[in-house]
Amino acid sequence: MNEDRLTKLLRDHSIPDEPAAEERAWRVAHAAFQERDREPAPSPRRRRARLVLALTGAIVAAAALALTPAGAKVGDLIDDVIEPGQERAEPALTSLPTDGRLLVESAQGPWIVQPDGSKRLLGEYDQATWSPGGLFVAATRGAELTAVVGNPAAVGEPAGTVRWSLAADESVRDPAWAPSGFRISYLSGDSLRIVAGDGTDDSQLDERVAATPPIWKPSQRHLLTYVDRDRQVRLVNIDSGRQLWASGRYATDVKSLAWSRDGGRLLVLTNSFYTVLDDRGRSIAKGPTRGTADAAAFSPDGPIALIRHSGSKTAAGFSEVVLVNELGDERRLFSGPGRFADLTWSPDGRWLLFSWRDADQWLFVRPDGGK
C-alpha cells in the first residue's frame, strides 16, 4: 500500500464519535468568548416579525413597524429598542431593493410583501413557507397544516384562499416544501411526518426526532435531511424509505441545517461551531462560531453567512454578520448591539437580508459592497 492510498483511506474513514469530539474541542475555545461584552439586561421584548424567505435584499433598512396592522401603537415599537439602528432607515417598507416577493411571519400571521412594498396578510397562522414556484404557501396553526394561495395572479384566486387543510394529533411546526412541489415535511409533536403537496397520503417518517427543522436536499428526488433523537444528521430517500447516510452523533443540539444551492455541501450549525459535510455525509470543513451562533446559510456562490452573538444570557450583547470562505477566513459585513436573526439570501446572491429586532429594522446588505 503506497502513501497516497493510505492517505485517501484515512481521509474517507469516519472517526468514531467524530462530531462530538469536534464540538467538545470547539466549546473549549468558545468559552473564552462568553466573558466579553457584559452589559445590563434590556427590558423584555414582545415577539417580532420573522423573515421567512426573501427573493431580494448598500445598506438599506426598513422599520419592522411597516408590517404592523393599522392602528398599532407606534410608540410601543419605538420605545422598545436598544439603539436607533441605521440612521438612513426608511420609516416604512415602501419597496424592495430588487424584483421578487417576501414572505414574513409576524404576531398577526404571515404576510406577503410585493416589490412595491404592498403587503397582504394571509391569515392567523403561526408559521409559513413558500412552495417551490411561489404559487402556494404551507402554513401552520396549532395542530393544523394548511396550504393557501400565495400568488393570486398566477392561480386566479385571492391570496390566502385555503386549498386544503389537515389536522394532526399534536401541534404542527416547521413545514418544508420539497423542491419538486410534490412533498411537504413537517414536525408534529416529536415526530416527523410527510404529506403530498395536494394534502393526501399523510404518513409518519420517524416517531421521535430532534427539534431541528428538517430540510430537503436540492434535487428533484425526494431527499430529506433531518436530525434524529440521538443528534445524528440523516439523509433519507422519502419515496423508497432508504437511508442514504447518517453522520456521527453531535455532543450538543444541532441548531440548523442548510444545503448549498447545488446540493454538494451541507452546513450543520450548533451554538459554538459549524461543520460542512459533503453529499455523502463526510466532514470536509469545520470551524468555531467565535460567539453564540444565531443563524447561518450558504450564499448562492459558496461562502457562508453567519450571525453570531457575544454576551451573556442576561445581557443585550453584540451581534455581527460575517462571511466565511472555505479556508475559514472571515469578512465582517455588519455589526451592532442586540441580536440579529432570520438570515436569508436573495437567489442571485447580490443581497443578504436579516432582521435587527432590537432596532425594529430589516437590513438589506450588499456583500460585494454595492459593486
Secondary structure, 3 states (H helix, E strand, C coil): CCHHHHHHHHHHCCCCCHHHHHHHHHHHHHHHHHHCCCCCCCCCCCCCCEEEEECCCCCEEEEHHHHCCCCCCHHHHHCCCCCCCCCCCECCCCCCCCCCCEEEEECCEEEEECCCCCEEECCCCCEEEECCCCCEEEEEECCEEEEEECCHHHHCCCCCCEEEEEECCCCEEEEEECCCCCEEEEEECCEEEEEECCCCCCEEEECCECCCCCEECCCCCCEEEEEECCCEEEEEECCCCCEEEEEEECCCCCCEEEECCCCCEEEEECCCEEEEEECCCCEEEEEECCCEEEEEEECCCCCEEEEEEECCCCCCCEEEEEEECCCCCEEEEEEEECCEEEEEECCCCCCEEEEEHHHCEEEEECCCCCC
